[in-house]
Amino acid sequence: MHTESDKISNYLADRKREAVRIDPQTAEVTWWYAETFDPHGVDNPPPVLQQVGREYFARRPGSEIWVWFRRFAGRYVRETLGTA
């Protein structure tokens, strides 16, 4: 049986693996308002850290996995996608 912590760890690990597969030249990029300290909505930050901002996500064409690329992608990707 998987605990909630295991599910969150697996969810974030999936995004980390997916991040290295994203080609900045062909990536689909979007943004939506999300909690800045928990953009994937998997943690429960304390109230003092709960704030909403415009967060950017990228994915490979055809993929269903959106990655918050400021956490997992390098500066090159952020610069290429125009949100450095």
C-alpha positions as CSV (number, residue, x, y, z in Angstrom):
1,M,0.0,0.0,0.0
2,H,1.3,3.4,-0.9
3,T,1.1,6.3,1.5
4,E,0.1,9.8,0.5
5,S,3.8,10.8,0.9
6,D,4.8,8.0,-1.5
7,K,2.2,9.2,-4.1
8,I,3.5,12.7,-3.9
9,S,7.1,11.6,-4.2
10,N,6.2,9.4,-7.2
11,Y,4.2,12.3,-8.8
12,L,7.1,14.7,-8.5
13,A,9.6,12.1,-9.6
14,D,7.5,11.5,-12.7
15,R,7.7,15.2,-13.5
16,K,11.5,15.3,-12.9
17,R,12.0,12.4,-15.3
18,E,9.7,14.1,-17.8
19,A,11.5,17.4,-17.5
20,V,14.7,16.0,-19.1
21,R,12.7,14.8,-22.0
22,I,11.4,18.2,-22.9
23,D,13.0,19.8,-25.9
24,P,12.9,23.6,-25.4
25,Q,12.7,24.1,-29.2
26,T,9.5,22.1,-29.5
27,A,7.9,22.4,-26.0
28,E,4.4,23.5,-25.5
29,V,4.3,26.2,-22.8
30,T,1.4,27.6,-20.8
31,W,0.8,29.3,-17.5
32,W,-1.9,29.3,-14.9
33,Y,-2.3,30.7,-11.5
34,A,-1.0,28.4,-8.9
35,E,0.4,28.5,-5.4
36,T,4.0,29.7,-5.8
37,F,5.3,27.4,-3.2
38,D,3.3,24.4,-4.4
39,P,2.6,24.9,-8.1
40,H,1.7,21.2,-8.7
41,G,-0.8,21.3,-5.8
42,V,0.6,18.3,-4.0
43,D,1.9,19.8,-0.7
44,N,0.0,21.8,1.9
45,P,2.2,24.8,2.7
46,P,1.5,26.7,5.9
47,P,-0.8,29.7,5.5
48,V,2.1,32.2,5.6
49,L,3.5,30.6,2.4
50,Q,0.2,30.3,0.6
51,Q,0.2,32.8,-2.2
52,V,-0.9,32.6,-5.8
53,G,1.1,33.7,-8.8
54,R,1.5,33.1,-12.5
55,E,3.4,29.9,-12.8
56,Y,4.8,28.5,-16.1
57,F,4.6,24.9,-17.2
58,A,6.0,23.1,-20.2
59,R,5.4,19.7,-21.8
60,R,6.5,17.7,-24.8
61,P,4.2,17.8,-27.7
62,G,1.6,15.0,-27.2
63,S,2.4,14.5,-23.6
64,E,-0.1,14.9,-20.8
65,I,2.4,15.7,-18.2
66,W,2.9,19.4,-17.5
67,V,6.2,20.3,-15.7
68,W,6.7,23.4,-13.6
69,F,10.0,24.1,-15.3
70,R,11.5,26.5,-12.8
71,R,11.9,23.7,-10.3
72,F,13.2,21.0,-12.7
73,A,14.6,22.6,-15.8
74,G,17.8,24.4,-16.1
75,R,18.5,28.0,-16.9
76,Y,18.9,27.2,-20.7
77,V,15.3,25.9,-20.8
78,R,13.9,28.9,-18.9
79,E,15.8,31.3,-21.2
80,T,14.7,29.4,-24.3
81,L,11.1,29.4,-23.2
82,G,11.3,33.1,-22.3
83,T,10.7,33.1,-18.6
84,A,14.2,33.4,-17.1
